[in-house]
Amino acid sequence: MSNSLKKQVIQEAAATLFRDRGYAATSMRDLAKAVHLQASSLYNHISSKQEILANICFQNAHRFLEGLDKIEAENIDPLSKTEALIQLHLIIATEDVTSITSFNDEWRHLEEPHLSKFIALRKKYENRFKLIIQQGIKEGVFKDINSTIILNTLLSSIRWVYDWYKPDGKQSIEQVGDVVCELLLGGLKK
């Protein structure tokens, strides 16, 4: 197995352990056992738990930012962009549930300089999302409500989906997203 593939296997196992036990309660011995390595051999592939957590957090942050880039570039109104961003969150959250759990819940364990860089990426994303909401307010598409309240309500209202949604062929994540958009944006539209 190549080093990059082994590193990916280690990262996936770590994400699962972080989800199930939490970052703080997961030891390098736990991780080594999960990937069938001696703890000392683990260090041939990664430098620390912190490296893994940083990789998980930054990979997901970049996935969200890349999706936002595409949505911002589309020639669509703020309501459609907001719907697309909600769908983006649901799709990313359900594509890699284990990783998203670490991204959402364990990022607070990042150490400097990773923590500051991650918070900056998160703020960048939130500010750009907020600009779309503010544009919707300005154009009269959305009610004139504080854009920070709107943003945080939207984001917190969809955090549960990755815990609940299981693809079973009955309902796609896009269909779930349509219902979520209808519920959330129905109260926001003017």
Secondary structure, DSSP 4 states (H G I P E B T S, - for coil): --HHHHHHHHHHHHHHHHHHH-TTT--HHHHHHHTT--HHHHTTT-S-HHHHHHHHHHHHHHHHHHHHHHHHHS---HHHHHHHHHHHHHHHHHHSHHHHHHHHHTGGGPPTTHHHHHHHHHHHHHHHHHHHHHHHHHTTSB-S--HHHHHHHHHHHTTTHHHH----SSS-HHHHHHHHHHHHHHTTB-
